[in-house]
Amino acid sequence: MPPSRYIKPALTYHDQLQQLKDRGLHIEDDDKALFLLENVSYYRLSGYWYPMLQYPKSAHQFKPGSSFDQSFNLYCFDRELRQIINAELEKTEIAIRAKMIYILSFAYGPFWYTDSNLFTNNPRHAQTLSKLKEEYDRSREDFILAFKSNYTDPLPPSWMIFEIASFGSISNLYKFLKPGRTKRDLSKYFGLDSSTFESWLHSIVYVRNLCAHHSRFWNKQLSIRPIMPTKTQKQWLNTTSLTNTLTNVTSSINNRPYSVLSMILFLLQTVNPKHRFKDKIINLFRKYPNVDPLAMGFTTNWQKEPLWQ
């Protein structure tokens, strides 16, 4: 069927509620549902009741026994999960920034990130440098203003620019850094080879953006997929694939939330060895017992994985 113009009208909150009832969703409390439709929105919540729809999904009819509270519990689980992820990724990002500054500044000097000879893709390096210059010109941080007042350099040393740079820019600097000892030393510090570390940096940018925009993460099919390493210097997963019991098709977990959670857990072995990340995840599942880990790509034996024990 060819694309057509969108003609669905906007609905009042009461009409939205009635539509859900007409489609077979049980509403435990009308006032609560109306409040959430107003303050969270129908469209955002729809991602959590989508799994409750009968086939074909396009008919928009709910399975028997589906309820508004069930979907809202999924929403609450997902919100708390993103908060946990965000807190740990913040620590991870800071550690990666710090190690890049230290290793590369000692190897190539304070302004290493401006040297095009260190990078494999000059146009992409130039784009990243332009982005960093925009962030530098826009910054009102005291230390940036002081640098501008006291020095004539067009950009500050890496330890300053990295304080205001987006993690996307930092990820690109590593991606296009020429292969060599310094690039390997950086990935090795975090227990990975260069290619895997590059892939994981890209995934961190992607997941941080999801969390920053409050996007659904709980059962998401990830469009940016981290490499599942086969050899690591620290504890990693023994099982990195899933077999569909209906089709008997085996696929990697790298497009599911479980892969990202395991990636974070792996990096925390370096970044914060005394972390409580896995305890927080396990406790979250206990708080929301109706949430199925399998919907997030968790393997059936995930709690027996040494990484998760």
N, C-alpha and C positions, 0 to 999 in steps of 0.2 A: 504494500500500500504506500503510495507516494506521500510525502509530508504535506500537512495542511495547516491552515492558520489556527492558532489557539483561540477558542471561543468560550471556554468555561468562565462563568461569571464569579465574582467574589461573593462569598457567603457570610452572613452575620454569624456571630458565635453560636447563637441558638440554632441556626440552620445547619451549621457544622455538626453540632451535637446530634441533631435529629438525623442527619445523614449517616452518622456512625450507627445510630440505633437502627435505622432502616437497613443498614448493611449487615446487621446481626451482631454488633459489638455490645456486650453487656456493660452498662454504665452503673457502677455501684453508688455513685454520689453525683448527682447532676451539678450541684454548686461547685464541687471540687473540679469536675471535668471542665466546666465553663471557665473557671479561674485559670486552669492550665492552658486551655485553648487561647485565652487572652494573653497570658504572660509567657508562654513558651511557643505557641503557634501550632496550628493544625499540621502544617507541612513538616516541621521539625519532628513532631511526635509520630508522623506517619511512617518514618523509617523504623520505628520500634513495633508498630502493629503490622507491618508488611509480612513478616513471617507467619502471622496468624491468619492470613488470607487463604481461602481455598483455591485450588486450581480449577480453571485458569485464573491467575492473579488479576488479569485485566477485567474480570467480572466484579471485583471489589466486594466480594462476599466473605464474611469471616467464618472461620471454622467454629463448630459448636463448642461452647464453653469459653470462648475468647472474651476477655474483659479489659476494660480501660485500665484498671489497676495493674494488671499483668504487664501491659505495655509501659506504663509509667514506672514500674519497678525496673524494667530494662533500661529506661532512660536514666534513672537514678544510678543504677549500676555503672552505666557507661560514663556518666558525668564524674563519678568518683574514680573510676579507672583512669580517665584522662588526667585528673588532678594528680594521681600517684605517678603516672608516666611523666608528666610535665616537671614535677619536682626532681625526679631522678635524671631526666635529660638535661636539666639546668646544670647539675653537678658535672655531668659527663661533658657537656659543651665547654664549660669553664676549664676542665682538665685538659681537653684537647687543644684549646686555644693556648693554654700555658705551655704545653709541651712543644707545640709548633714554634712558638716564639723562642723558646730556649734552644732547641736543637738547630733551627735554621738561622737564628741570629748569630750563634757561635760559629756556624759553618760559613755563612756568607755575609755577615754584617747586619746592622740594625734595619737597613732598608732593602733587605733581600727580596721582599715581595714586589718591588718595583723593577727588578732586573729581568728583562724579557729573555735573557740568555739562559735563565734557569728553568724556563717553561717550554713545553712542547708545542703549544698552540698559541702563536703570537696574537691572532685576532681575538681569541677567547680570553687570553691574559689581558689584552688591552681593554676588553669589555669589563672584566672584573676590576681592573685598575680604575676605570672610569666610574664604576659603581662606588668604589671605596672613596674616590675623590668627592663624589656627591655626598656621601655620608659624612666625610670630613668637613666639607663646606657648610653642611646643614647643622652640624653638632654645636650645641651651646654648653657642652661640658667645660668645667673650669680648667681642667688640665689641657684641653684642646685650645681654648682661648688663650691660655698662657703660652702655649707653644707658638701660636700664630703671632703673638706679640713679641716674642723673644728670638725667633728664628726665621730665616728666609726660605727654608726648604719647602717645596710644594706639598709635601706630605710628611707626616711624623714617622718616627721609628715604629717598627712592628708592634712593640709592646703597648704603644698608645693606640694605633689604628685598630688593633684587634679588640680593644675595649668597646669600640663603637661599631665595628663591622658586623653585618648580618652573618649568621652562620652559613648561609648560602654562598656568600663570597669566600668564606674560609674553606668551605668544601671544594669550591672551584679551584682555589689556589693549590690545594693538595692534589686534586684530580689532574691538573695540567703541569704539575711539577715533574721535571724530567726524572726518569728512573735513576736510582743511585743509592749510595749508602745512607744519606740523610733521610731520604724518603722511606727506606727500609727500616731505619732506626726508629722512626716515628711510629710506624705500624707495629713494629716488633714490641715496642714498649707496651702497647695495648693487647699483645698476644696474637696478632694477626699478620698475614701477608699483605702486601701493598694493595693488591686488587680487591681483596675482601674489605680492607679498611676503607678504601675509596667508596665502595658500594655502600658500606654502613654509614658513612658520613652523609651520603645522598639520602639514605633512608631516614636518618635523624632529622634532616631538613624537612622532609616530607611529613613525618609524624609530628614534628613540632608545629608545622603549619596547620595540620588537622586539629591539634589540641588548641592552638591559638584561636582558631575560628569555630571552636566548639562543635566540630563535625563529628558525626557518628563514627566510632571506632570499634565497638563491641563485636560485630560480625562482618566487618568490612573486608572486601576483596581488595587487597593493596595493589595500587597501580605502580608504585615504586617498590621493587622486590629486592631485599637484601640477599647477597650471595650467602649460601649455606656452606661454610668452610668444611673441608674434609680433613684438614690438619691444623691444629691450633696449639699454642704454647700453654694454654690454660684450659680448665674444664669447660667442655662444650657438650652439646646434645649427642646422644648415641643414635637417636631416631629422628630423622629430619624429613620424613615422608608420611603420607596418609594414604590408606586404601579405602576407596568408596565401597561400602558393603553391598550396594545395589548394583554397581557397574563393574566392580572388581578392578577398577582403574586406580593405579598408584600415582600420586603426584607429590611434589615438594610442598612443604609447609610455608615456603617463603612468600606466599601471597596472603597469608593469614596473620591475624594479630599475635598469635602464639610465637611466631618467628621474631617479631619485634620485641615482645616481652623477654624472650630468651636472649636476644641480642643485648638489650639493656642490662640484663642480669650478668651476662658475660663481661661486659665492659666495667660493671661495678666491682668486679674482682680486683681491678686495678685502681679505679677511681675512688672507691669507698668500700674497702674490704669488710667493714663492720656495718654495712647497710642492712636495712630491714625490708628491702623491696619484696622478696619472695614471701615473707610473712604477711605483708600488706595485701598481696595478691590473693594468697590463700584465705586470709581473713575476709576479704571482700566476697569471695565465693561462698564462704560460710554465712555471711550477712545476707546474701541473696541466693538461697539454695535452689531457686527455680531457674537460675541462669545455667545453661549447659555449656561447659568448657569446650565441648566438641564443636559448637557453633563458631568458636573462635579459632579453630584449627588445632586445639590441643590434642596431642596423641593420647591414646587410652592409658599409656603407662607413664604419663608425664610426671606424676608425683614420685616415681621411682628413679627418674633421671638424677644422676649425681649433682648436676647443675642446680636442680630444684629442691635438693634435700638439705 
